[in-house]
Amino acid sequence: MTRSEQHKLIQELKYFAGKMSKEDSYAFEMMLKRDKDDEDLDEASVKKLEQLHAAYAKKRSVQEAEEKWKKLTGGKK
């Protein structure tokens, strides 16, 4: 994983830091500090970062967004 990919994943996970479990939050904080110091993550940390990203920063489809919008607006587009 390149340095820019690592930074991008960490930036995307910042939004979800409050929703993480205690263990995940601790691991993320350590990754955040290493990213801030411009250090590359080791192989185990990269795997954990990818797991955290898959668990918390899931990509939502357009259809899911439209369904949520319909719920909020009472079924209108």
Biopython code that builds the backbone (N, CA, C, O; Angstrom):
import numpy as np
from Bio.PDB.StructureBuilder import StructureBuilder

atoms = [
    (1, "MET", "N", (0.849, -1.169, 0.000)),
    (1, "MET", "CA", (0.000, 0.000, 0.000)),
    (1, "MET", "C", (0.898, 1.237, 0.000)),
    (1, "MET", "O", (1.857, 1.328, 0.767)),
    (2, "THR", "N", (0.572, 2.165, -0.859)),
    (2, "THR", "CA", (1.371, 3.384, -0.935)),
    (2, "THR", "C", (1.021, 4.325, 0.212)),
    (2, "THR", "O", (0.000, 4.168, 0.881)),
    (3, "ARG", "N", (1.874, 5.282, 0.415)),
    (3, "ARG", "CA", (1.686, 6.262, 1.496)),
    (3, "ARG", "C", (0.404, 7.062, 1.282)),
    (3, "ARG", "O", (-0.308, 7.351, 2.244)),
    (4, "SER", "N", (0.106, 7.418, 0.059)),
    (4, "SER", "CA", (-1.095, 8.208, -0.215)),
    (4, "SER", "C", (-2.367, 7.389, 0.008)),
    (4, "SER", "O", (-3.364, 7.920, 0.498)),
    (5, "GLU", "N", (-2.343, 6.098, -0.347)),
    (5, "GLU", "CA", (-3.503, 5.236, -0.096)),
    (5, "GLU", "C", (-3.736, 5.087, 1.403)),
    (5, "GLU", "O", (-4.872, 5.142, 1.874)),
    (6, "GLN", "N", (-2.653, 4.901, 2.141)),
    (6, "GLN", "CA", (-2.730, 4.779, 3.592)),
    (6, "GLN", "C", (-3.351, 6.036, 4.196)),
    (6, "GLN", "O", (-4.243, 5.953, 5.040)),
    (7, "HIS", "N", (-2.876, 7.192, 3.761)),
    (7, "HIS", "CA", (-3.384, 8.468, 4.276)),
    (7, "HIS", "C", (-4.869, 8.637, 3.944)),
    (7, "HIS", "O", (-5.642, 9.107, 4.779)),
    (8, "LYS", "N", (-5.261, 8.264, 2.749)),
    (8, "LYS", "CA", (-6.651, 8.397, 2.326)),
    (8, "LYS", "C", (-7.573, 7.538, 3.195)),
    (8, "LYS", "O", (-8.629, 8.006, 3.620)),
    (9, "LEU", "N", (-7.184, 6.287, 3.464)),
    (9, "LEU", "CA", (-8.001, 5.416, 4.297)),
    (9, "LEU", "C", (-8.132, 5.964, 5.715)),
    (9, "LEU", "O", (-9.213, 5.932, 6.304)),
    (10, "ILE", "N", (-7.042, 6.460, 6.249)),
    (10, "ILE", "CA", (-7.073, 7.019, 7.605)),
    (10, "ILE", "C", (-7.959, 8.258, 7.655)),
    (10, "ILE", "O", (-8.714, 8.432, 8.611)),
    (11, "GLN", "N", (-7.881, 9.114, 6.653)),
    (11, "GLN", "CA", (-8.728, 10.303, 6.611)),
    (11, "GLN", "C", (-10.206, 9.938, 6.532)),
    (11, "GLN", "O", (-11.039, 10.586, 7.166)),
    (12, "GLU", "N", (-10.538, 8.909, 5.762)),
    (12, "GLU", "CA", (-11.930, 8.480, 5.653)),
    (12, "GLU", "C", (-12.429, 7.895, 6.975)),
    (12, "GLU", "O", (-13.608, 8.034, 7.303)),
    (13, "LEU", "N", (-11.560, 7.252, 7.726)),
    (13, "LEU", "CA", (-11.960, 6.631, 8.987)),
    (13, "LEU", "C", (-12.098, 7.623, 10.130)),
    (13, "LEU", "O", (-12.722, 7.305, 11.143)),
    (14, "LYS", "N", (-11.532, 8.816, 9.996)),
    (14, "LYS", "CA", (-11.633, 9.810, 11.065)),
    (14, "LYS", "C", (-13.094, 10.087, 11.437)),
    (14, "LYS", "O", (-13.413, 10.268, 12.612)),
    (15, "TYR", "N", (-13.956, 10.119, 10.459)),
    (15, "TYR", "CA", (-15.370, 10.403, 10.686)),
    (15, "TYR", "C", (-16.022, 9.321, 11.558)),
    (15, "TYR", "O", (-16.949, 9.613, 12.313)),
    (16, "PHE", "N", (-15.547, 8.088, 11.457)),
    (16, "PHE", "CA", (-16.165, 6.964, 12.143)),
    (16, "PHE", "C", (-15.472, 6.615, 13.462)),
    (16, "PHE", "O", (-15.826, 5.615, 14.086)),
    (17, "ALA", "N", (-14.513, 7.400, 13.892)),
    (17, "ALA", "CA", (-13.736, 7.080, 15.095)),
    (17, "ALA", "C", (-14.627, 6.966, 16.332)),
    (17, "ALA", "O", (-14.354, 6.141, 17.204)),
    (18, "GLY", "N", (-15.651, 7.748, 16.427)),
    (18, "GLY", "CA", (-16.550, 7.705, 17.580)),
    (18, "GLY", "C", (-17.415, 6.462, 17.635)),
    (18, "GLY", "O", (-17.925, 6.113, 18.699)),
    (19, "LYS", "N", (-17.587, 5.792, 16.513)),
    (19, "LYS", "CA", (-18.423, 4.602, 16.446)),
    (19, "LYS", "C", (-17.641, 3.310, 16.662)),
    (19, "LYS", "O", (-18.233, 2.234, 16.739)),
    (20, "MET", "N", (-16.324, 3.409, 16.759)),
    (20, "MET", "CA", (-15.478, 2.224, 16.868)),
    (20, "MET", "C", (-15.501, 1.643, 18.277)),
    (20, "MET", "O", (-15.742, 2.349, 19.256)),
    (21, "SER", "N", (-15.245, 0.338, 18.354)),
    (21, "SER", "CA", (-15.104, -0.309, 19.648)),
    (21, "SER", "C", (-13.818, 0.183, 20.311)),
    (21, "SER", "O", (-13.000, 0.854, 19.682)),
    (22, "LYS", "N", (-13.654, -0.154, 21.570)),
    (22, "LYS", "CA", (-12.490, 0.321, 22.311)),
    (22, "LYS", "C", (-11.179, -0.153, 21.686)),
    (22, "LYS", "O", (-10.235, 0.626, 21.554)),
    (23, "GLU", "N", (-11.120, -1.422, 21.304)),
    (23, "GLU", "CA", (-9.900, -1.975, 20.710)),
    (23, "GLU", "C", (-9.624, -1.352, 19.348)),
    (23, "GLU", "O", (-8.487, -1.001, 19.032)),
    (24, "ASP", "N", (-10.683, -1.217, 18.543)),
    (24, "ASP", "CA", (-10.524, -0.624, 17.219)),
    (24, "ASP", "C", (-10.122, 0.839, 17.329)),
    (24, "ASP", "O", (-9.296, 1.327, 16.557)),
    (25, "SER", "N", (-10.706, 1.526, 18.284)),
    (25, "SER", "CA", (-10.391, 2.936, 18.476)),
    (25, "SER", "C", (-8.927, 3.124, 18.871)),
    (25, "SER", "O", (-8.258, 4.033, 18.382)),
    (26, "TYR", "N", (-8.442, 2.267, 19.749)),
    (26, "TYR", "CA", (-7.039, 2.350, 20.173)),
    (26, "TYR", "C", (-6.106, 2.093, 18.987)),
    (26, "TYR", "O", (-5.139, 2.825, 18.778)),
    (27, "ALA", "N", (-6.409, 1.046, 18.213)),
    (27, "ALA", "CA", (-5.581, 0.727, 17.048)),
    (27, "ALA", "C", (-5.605, 1.875, 16.042)),
    (27, "ALA", "O", (-4.576, 2.206, 15.454)),
    (28, "PHE", "N", (-6.767, 2.479, 15.844)),
    (28, "PHE", "CA", (-6.881, 3.588, 14.902)),
    (28, "PHE", "C", (-6.094, 4.809, 15.382)),
    (28, "PHE", "O", (-5.451, 5.490, 14.584)),
    (29, "GLU", "N", (-6.149, 5.081, 16.684)),
    (29, "GLU", "CA", (-5.398, 6.217, 17.222)),
    (29, "GLU", "C", (-3.898, 6.050, 16.985)),
    (29, "GLU", "O", (-3.199, 7.009, 16.658)),
    (30, "MET", "N", (-3.415, 4.823, 17.153)),
    (30, "MET", "CA", (-1.995, 4.568, 16.915)),
    (30, "MET", "C", (-1.649, 4.776, 15.437)),
    (30, "MET", "O", (-0.602, 5.336, 15.110)),
    (31, "MET", "N", (-2.535, 4.322, 14.552)),
    (31, "MET", "CA", (-2.317, 4.514, 13.112)),
    (31, "MET", "C", (-2.363, 6.000, 12.760)),
    (31, "MET", "O", (-1.589, 6.473, 11.928)),
    (32, "LEU", "N", (-3.264, 6.719, 13.393)),
    (32, "LEU", "CA", (-3.397, 8.157, 13.152)),
    (32, "LEU", "C", (-2.120, 8.896, 13.561)),
    (32, "LEU", "O", (-1.660, 9.794, 12.855)),
    (33, "LYS", "N", (-1.560, 8.513, 14.698)),
    (33, "LYS", "CA", (-0.314, 9.141, 15.152)),
    (33, "LYS", "C", (0.840, 8.834, 14.193)),
    (33, "LYS", "O", (1.652, 9.707, 13.885)),
    (34, "ARG", "N", (0.902, 7.583, 13.725)),
    (34, "ARG", "CA", (1.966, 7.221, 12.788)),
    (34, "ARG", "C", (1.790, 7.947, 11.462)),
    (34, "ARG", "O", (2.770, 8.323, 10.820)),
    (35, "ASP", "N", (0.532, 8.146, 11.052)),
    (35, "ASP", "CA", (0.272, 8.886, 9.816)),
    (35, "ASP", "C", (0.675, 10.350, 9.981)),
    (35, "ASP", "O", (1.248, 10.953, 9.073)),
    (36, "LYS", "N", (0.373, 10.902, 11.133)),
    (36, "LYS", "CA", (0.722, 12.293, 11.402)),
    (36, "LYS", "C", (2.237, 12.501, 11.376)),
    (36, "LYS", "O", (2.716, 13.553, 10.953)),
    (37, "ASP", "N", (2.988, 11.495, 11.830)),
    (37, "ASP", "CA", (4.449, 11.565, 11.833)),
    (37, "ASP", "C", (5.055, 11.137, 10.500)),
    (37, "ASP", "O", (6.274, 11.004, 10.391)),
    (38, "ASP", "N", (4.227, 10.923, 9.497)),
    (38, "ASP", "CA", (4.655, 10.501, 8.157)),
    (38, "ASP", "C", (5.423, 9.177, 8.165)),
    (38, "ASP", "O", (6.406, 9.012, 7.443)),
    (39, "GLU", "N", (4.963, 8.244, 8.988)),
    (39, "GLU", "CA", (5.567, 6.913, 9.026)),
    (39, "GLU", "C", (4.710, 5.955, 8.213)),
    (39, "GLU", "O", (3.487, 6.084, 8.162)),
    (40, "ASP", "N", (5.368, 4.998, 7.583)),
    (40, "ASP", "CA", (4.633, 3.943, 6.892)),
    (40, "ASP", "C", (4.192, 2.900, 7.905)),
    (40, "ASP", "O", (4.885, 2.646, 8.890)),
    (41, "LEU", "N", (3.040, 2.300, 7.658)),
    (41, "LEU", "CA", (2.544, 1.247, 8.538)),
    (41, "LEU", "C", (3.183, -0.083, 8.175)),
    (41, "LEU", "O", (3.497, -0.337, 7.012)),
    (42, "ASP", "N", (3.372, -0.926, 9.178)),
    (42, "ASP", "CA", (3.897, -2.255, 8.904)),
    (42, "ASP", "C", (2.778, -3.129, 8.325)),
    (42, "ASP", "O", (1.627, -2.702, 8.241)),
    (43, "GLU", "N", (3.126, -4.332, 7.937)),
    (43, "GLU", "CA", (2.183, -5.208, 7.244)),
    (43, "GLU", "C", (0.952, -5.530, 8.095)),
    (43, "GLU", "O", (-0.167, -5.538, 7.582)),
    (44, "ALA", "N", (1.149, -5.795, 9.391)),
    (44, "ALA", "CA", (0.028, -6.116, 10.280)),
    (44, "ALA", "C", (-0.897, -4.912, 10.448)),
    (44, "ALA", "O", (-2.118, -5.061, 10.478)),
    (45, "SER", "N", (-0.317, -3.731, 10.556)),
    (45, "SER", "CA", (-1.120, -2.515, 10.712)),
    (45, "SER", "C", (-1.906, -2.201, 9.446)),
    (45, "SER", "O", (-3.037, -1.720, 9.521)),
    (46, "VAL", "N", (-1.320, -2.466, 8.293)),
    (46, "VAL", "CA", (-2.025, -2.240, 7.025)),
    (46, "VAL", "C", (-3.248, -3.158, 6.945)),
    (46, "VAL", "O", (-4.323, -2.728, 6.526)),
    (47, "LYS", "N", (-3.083, -4.418, 7.345)),
    (47, "LYS", "CA", (-4.216, -5.344, 7.336)),
    (47, "LYS", "C", (-5.309, -4.863, 8.279)),
    (47, "LYS", "O", (-6.489, -4.910, 7.933)),
    (48, "LYS", "N", (-4.928, -4.398, 9.471)),
    (48, "LYS", "CA", (-5.902, -3.896, 10.442)),
    (48, "LYS", "C", (-6.595, -2.649, 9.901)),
    (48, "LYS", "O", (-7.802, -2.488, 10.075)),
    (49, "LEU", "N", (-5.850, -1.777, 9.253)),
    (49, "LEU", "CA", (-6.428, -0.570, 8.661)),
    (49, "LEU", "C", (-7.464, -0.937, 7.600)),
    (49, "LEU", "O", (-8.541, -0.344, 7.549)),
    (50, "GLU", "N", (-7.141, -1.903, 6.763)),
    (50, "GLU", "CA", (-8.088, -2.340, 5.737)),
    (50, "GLU", "C", (-9.322, -2.978, 6.358)),
    (50, "GLU", "O", (-10.428, -2.792, 5.849)),
    (51, "GLN", "N", (-9.158, -3.727, 7.447)),
    (51, "GLN", "CA", (-10.294, -4.326, 8.139)),
    (51, "GLN", "C", (-11.189, -3.244, 8.748)),
    (51, "GLN", "O", (-12.414, -3.312, 8.649)),
    (52, "LEU", "N", (-10.572, -2.260, 9.371)),
    (52, "LEU", "CA", (-11.345, -1.162, 9.958)),
    (52, "LEU", "C", (-12.111, -0.401, 8.883)),
    (52, "LEU", "O", (-13.276, -0.051, 9.072)),
    (53, "HIS", "N", (-11.457, -0.148, 7.765)),
    (53, "HIS", "CA", (-12.103, 0.584, 6.681)),
    (53, "HIS", "C", (-13.281, -0.210, 6.127)),
    (53, "HIS", "O", (-14.334, 0.359, 5.839)),
    (54, "ALA", "N", (-13.106, -1.526, 5.977)),
    (54, "ALA", "CA", (-14.193, -2.367, 5.468)),
    (54, "ALA", "C", (-15.359, -2.418, 6.459)),
    (54, "ALA", "O", (-16.518, -2.483, 6.050)),
    (55, "ALA", "N", (-15.055, -2.389, 7.753)),
    (55, "ALA", "CA", (-16.096, -2.505, 8.765)),
    (55, "ALA", "C", (-16.857, -1.194, 8.997)),
    (55, "ALA", "O", (-18.068, -1.216, 9.213)),
    (56, "TYR", "N", (-16.168, -0.072, 8.954)),
    (56, "TYR", "CA", (-16.798, 1.198, 9.338)),
    (56, "TYR", "C", (-17.112, 2.127, 8.175)),
    (56, "TYR", "O", (-18.132, 2.815, 8.213)),
    (57, "ALA", "N", (-16.299, 2.173, 7.170)),
    (57, "ALA", "CA", (-16.473, 3.130, 6.073)),
    (57, "ALA", "C", (-17.030, 2.433, 4.840)),
    (57, "ALA", "O", (-16.435, 2.491, 3.763)),
    (58, "LYS", "N", (-18.147, 1.787, 4.997)),
    (58, "LYS", "CA", (-18.756, 1.067, 3.889)),
    (58, "LYS", "C", (-19.300, 2.052, 2.861)),
    (58, "LYS", "O", (-19.875, 3.082, 3.213)),
    (59, "LYS", "N", (-19.116, 1.729, 1.618)),
    (59, "LYS", "CA", (-19.643, 2.568, 0.539)),
    (59, "LYS", "C", (-21.141, 2.310, 0.412)),
    (59, "LYS", "O", (-21.583, 1.161, 0.420)),
    (60, "ARG", "N", (-21.894, 3.353, 0.298)),
    (60, "ARG", "CA", (-23.341, 3.247, 0.178)),
    (60, "ARG", "C", (-23.728, 3.400, -1.291)),
    (60, "ARG", "O", (-23.115, 4.171, -2.030)),
    (61, "SER", "N", (-24.732, 2.673, -1.695)),
    (61, "SER", "CA", (-25.178, 2.756, -3.080)),
    (61, "SER", "C", (-26.142, 3.928, -3.246)),
    (61, "SER", "O", (-26.660, 4.466, -2.267)),
    (62, "VAL", "N", (-26.367, 4.304, -4.469)),
    (62, "VAL", "CA", (-27.293, 5.387, -4.780)),
    (62, "VAL", "C", (-28.705, 4.984, -4.371)),
    (62, "VAL", "O", (-29.479, 5.816, -3.897)),
    (63, "GLN", "N", (-29.037, 3.720, -4.552)),
    (63, "GLN", "CA", (-30.363, 3.236, -4.208)),
    (63, "GLN", "C", (-30.609, 3.370, -2.698)),
    (63, "GLN", "O", (-31.699, 3.769, -2.288)),
    (64, "GLU", "N", (-29.625, 3.048, -1.879)),
    (64, "GLU", "CA", (-29.765, 3.202, -0.435)),
    (64, "GLU", "C", (-29.978, 4.663, -0.070)),
    (64, "GLU", "O", (-30.791, 4.974, 0.800)),
    (65, "ALA", "N", (-29.263, 5.549, -0.722)),
    (65, "ALA", "CA", (-29.410, 6.971, -0.451)),
    (65, "ALA", "C", (-30.804, 7.467, -0.845)),
    (65, "ALA", "O", (-31.411, 8.261, -0.126)),
    (66, "GLU", "N", (-31.304, 6.997, -1.981)),
    (66, "GLU", "CA", (-32.640, 7.396, -2.417)),
    (66, "GLU", "C", (-33.711, 6.877, -1.460)),
    (66, "GLU", "O", (-34.687, 7.575, -1.186)),
    (67, "GLU", "N", (-33.537, 5.664, -0.952)),
    (67, "GLU", "CA", (-34.500, 5.114, 0.000)),
    (67, "GLU", "C", (-34.511, 5.926, 1.294)),
    (67, "GLU", "O", (-35.576, 6.201, 1.845)),
    (68, "LYS", "N", (-33.346, 6.304, 1.774)),
    (68, "LYS", "CA", (-33.279, 7.130, 2.982)),
    (68, "LYS", "C", (-33.910, 8.496, 2.739)),
    (68, "LYS", "O", (-34.600, 9.028, 3.609)),
    (69, "TRP", "N", (-33.676, 9.062, 1.561)),
    (69, "TRP", "CA", (-34.253, 10.359, 1.229)),
    (69, "TRP", "C", (-35.777, 10.272, 1.206)),
    (69, "TRP", "O", (-36.458, 11.173, 1.696)),
    (70, "LYS", "N", (-36.315, 9.191, 0.637)),
    (70, "LYS", "CA", (-37.765, 9.010, 0.604)),
    (70, "LYS", "C", (-38.336, 8.900, 2.010)),
    (70, "LYS", "O", (-39.414, 9.428, 2.283)),
    (71, "LYS", "N", (-37.625, 8.219, 2.905)),
    (71, "LYS", "CA", (-38.085, 8.120, 4.292)),
    (71, "LYS", "C", (-38.125, 9.501, 4.949)),
    (71, "LYS", "O", (-39.068, 9.830, 5.669)),
    (72, "LEU", "N", (-37.100, 10.296, 4.696)),
    (72, "LEU", "CA", (-37.015, 11.609, 5.324)),
    (72, "LEU", "C", (-38.058, 12.586, 4.765)),
    (72, "LEU", "O", (-38.575, 13.434, 5.492)),
    (73, "THR", "N", (-38.357, 12.458, 3.479)),
    (73, "THR", "CA", (-39.280, 13.417, 2.871)),
    (73, "THR", "C", (-40.701, 12.891, 2.781)),
    (73, "THR", "O", (-41.568, 13.557, 2.215)),
    (74, "GLY", "N", (-40.952, 11.729, 3.319)),
    (74, "GLY", "CA", (-42.311, 11.196, 3.290)),
    (74, "GLY", "C", (-42.678, 10.555, 1.978)),
    (74, "GLY", "O", (-43.857, 10.561, 1.623)),
    (75, "GLY", "N", (-41.752, 10.009, 1.243)),
    (75, "GLY", "CA", (-42.023, 9.314, 0.002)),
    (75, "GLY", "C", (-41.936, 10.154, -1.248)),
    (75, "GLY", "O", (-42.155, 9.645, -2.347)),
    (76, "LYS", "N", (-41.623, 11.424, -1.111)),
    (76, "LYS", "CA", (-41.502, 12.303, -2.297)),
    (76, "LYS", "C", (-40.064, 12.334, -2.756)),
    (76, "LYS", "O", (-39.144, 12.165, -1.956)),
    (77, "LYS", "N", (-39.867, 12.550, -4.047)),
    (77, "LYS", "CA", (-38.524, 12.691, -4.608)),
    (77, "LYS", "C", (-38.020, 14.081, -4.513)),
    (77, "LYS", "O", (-36.901, 14.362, -4.942)),
]
sb = StructureBuilder()
sb.init_structure("model")
sb.init_model(0)
sb.init_chain("A")
sb.init_seg("    ")
for serial, (resi, resn, name, xyz) in enumerate(atoms, 1):
    if name == "N":
        sb.init_residue(resn, " ", resi, " ")
    sb.init_atom(name, np.array(xyz, "f"), 0.0, 1.0, " ", f" {name:<3s}", serial, name[0])
structure = sb.get_structure()
